[in-house]
Amino acid sequence: MAVFPSTAAAQARNKPRRPRSQRAAYLFIAPIAIGFAVFYIWPLLQTFYFSFTSFGVFGGNSWIGGENYERVLQDVTVGRALLNTLLYTVMGLITLPVSIIIAELLNRPGLRGVAIYRALYFLPFVTLPAAIGLLWNWLYNGDYGLINEVLSWIGIDGRYWVSDPTTAAYAIGLVMIWSHVGYYLIIFLAGIKAIPRDYYEAAELDGAGPVRRFVRITLPLLSPSIFFTSVISVITSLQAFDLIYIMMSQRNPALGSTQSIVTLFYKWAFEENAQGPAAALAFLLMLLIAALTFLQFRLQKRWVHYA
Amino acid sequence: MPESTTATRAAAKLPRQAGTAQGTWGDDRAPARRRFDTGALLTHLLLSLGAFAMLFPFLWQLLTALKTMPESVRVPPTFLPEDWTWAAFEKVFTSLPFAEMLTNSALNTLGRTLGQLVFCSLAAYAFARMTFRGKNVLFAVFLSVLMVPSQLLILPQHQIIQQLGLLNSVPALFLPGMFSAFGTFLLRQFFLSLPRELEEAARIDGAGSFRIFWSIMLPLVRPALAALAVITSMWSWNDLLWPLVVNTDPETMPISAGLSSLEGQYLTDYPVLMAGSLIAGLPMILLYLFLQRHFVQGIALSGSKG
């Protein structure tokens, strides 16, 4: 246990009866602390160690210094995976304005059926990504898919959306947007409901139209929610895996142009027995997540208004 | 027109919003009416369009699942099936241990959710309401667990499960997921908001720490427990990466990984793929429809506090 000589001693002096309730507190925390130690903290240290080692064919690993990191930084597939992942991140952020607009529409005073709309928009988010992936692969199907059928009505010759390297990543990104709209909608709806109606009424009296009210009242007052969701969205997108894994079969010619950092990690760690480089890749991913999150927190002062 | 039916059904839910607008109702009635005709109609139109985009893929999934394989790939496609058939659903259950997979998913969901409710609420209560040495450091460690992406842990976690001899077992699915930093923080926020006097009164009456926690404090955070349970259930049921790593044997896979096998087995039998994915998604959709309030609260809670 960590020791804090000064504070601990001070506490002991001030409140002599503490030890008994302290024991209870430790008992309360013990189960989860053990779980964290075994399944989270120890593995974290181990992955850090793995990232500097090479795994032997017959088990056991040997220290190889920074070689894994060198390999990761020089590997062309990592560069492509990074670019794809950034594309997913940008597309993920597009979800936010979509959700905000829907939230603003739902916030119309006296509008009926809000609960029903909200339920429908949230439906894709509760459905498991594995099922969503199969469903959209079917819609995107080049020969029999509904999307190409509908496009043919207006004379457009559709593509093989998910096996064409030029469109596959966008096709997947679109599904990500579709399935997350409802999630952000709930957060924005809660944020918008918290904005006092008087503000809108006062703005209306001053002659502000719906667009102006949205830009001048809704957006600034919603900015804490927008900031929070953009942080969540970036973290989620940087870890994109499920949909890509399900939608792209191993023989898909567009595999390289859709692979994310995490699908590459999975391939290295569990299919190609390259645990060392995989561990290094995972650490670089964490650094990327930390860096982008930090950047967002730094930039927040410029545009987030806290009431 | 959809509004008329949705309006009557939503009427029960309406008073809250109506309440906020009430102040303006008395003198403003006529202009409000006029606005409803154009603006509200346009709003409904846009929202219905979006709702259609959300719902239609699921409808197409169901219609495809009820078609025969040849009919599903006909060009141009039929909208309603010509021969309604359950054959695809039967195939899903006979070709894979689909029922076992559903059971595994249920057990995984149950294990993670119960685990989190117990472990997180205990720790959350201690962090919120008790003083003890090293609290801040421990709390910082918990915070760091929350920030580490799961990919960083998965290789050693897999090894630990292997060393425990639990690969390809149901406990492997839920073991690490029973401990959640997120759940601990969520519940801690709630425990923090409860009045001190309750505990003090109970302590004077001679109740011990566990008794105060169990019979006084825990019942008061029931809404947060429900929200956490529902959100955890959803994440557990839908999780894919971890099950793929630990359980490669179809008999022990949950349904998420099972769908991936189904895809490998029935590459182009779309009715079977749609039937399988439909069944796999249904439990969470039903849970959501019945416990909507808790879902919304869980999302809003995790969304409002950064």
Interface residues (C-beta under 8 A of the other chain):
Chain A: M1 A2 V3 F4 A8 Q11 R18 S21 Q22 A24 A25 Y26 F28 I29 P31 I32 A33 G35 F36 V38 F39 Y40 I41 W42 P43 L44 Q46 T47 F50 I102 L105 L106 R108 P109 G110 L111 R112 G113 V114 A115 I116 Y117 R118 A119 L120 Y121 F122 L123 P124 V126 T127 L128 P129 A130 A131 I132 L134 L135 W136 W138 L139 N141 D143 Y144 L146 E149 W178 V181 G182 Y183 I186 I187 A190 G191 R197 E201 S225 F228 T229 V231 I232 I235 L238 Q239 F241 D242 Y245 I246 S249 V262 F265 Y266 A269 F270 Q275 A278 A279 A282 F283 L285 M286 I289 A290
Chain B: P2 E3 T6 A7 R9 A10 A11 K13 L14 Q17 A18 T20 A21 T24 A32 F36 G39 A40 T43 H44 L46 L47 G50 A51 A53 M54 L55 P57 F58 W60 Q61 T64 S72 V73 R74 V75 P76 P77 V118 F119 C120 L122 A123 Y125 A126 F127 M130 T131 F132 R133 G134 K135 V137 L138 V141 F142 V145 M147 V148 P149 S150 Q151 L152 L153 I154 L155 P156 Q157 H158 Q159 I160 L175 P176 M178 F179 A181 T184 G208 S209 F210 F213 M234 W237 N238 L240 L241 L244 V245 I255 S256 A257 L259 S260 L262 E263 G264 L267 Y270 L273 M274 G276 S277 L278 A280 G281 M284 I285 L287 Y288 L289 Q292 F295 V296 I299 A300 G303 S304 G306
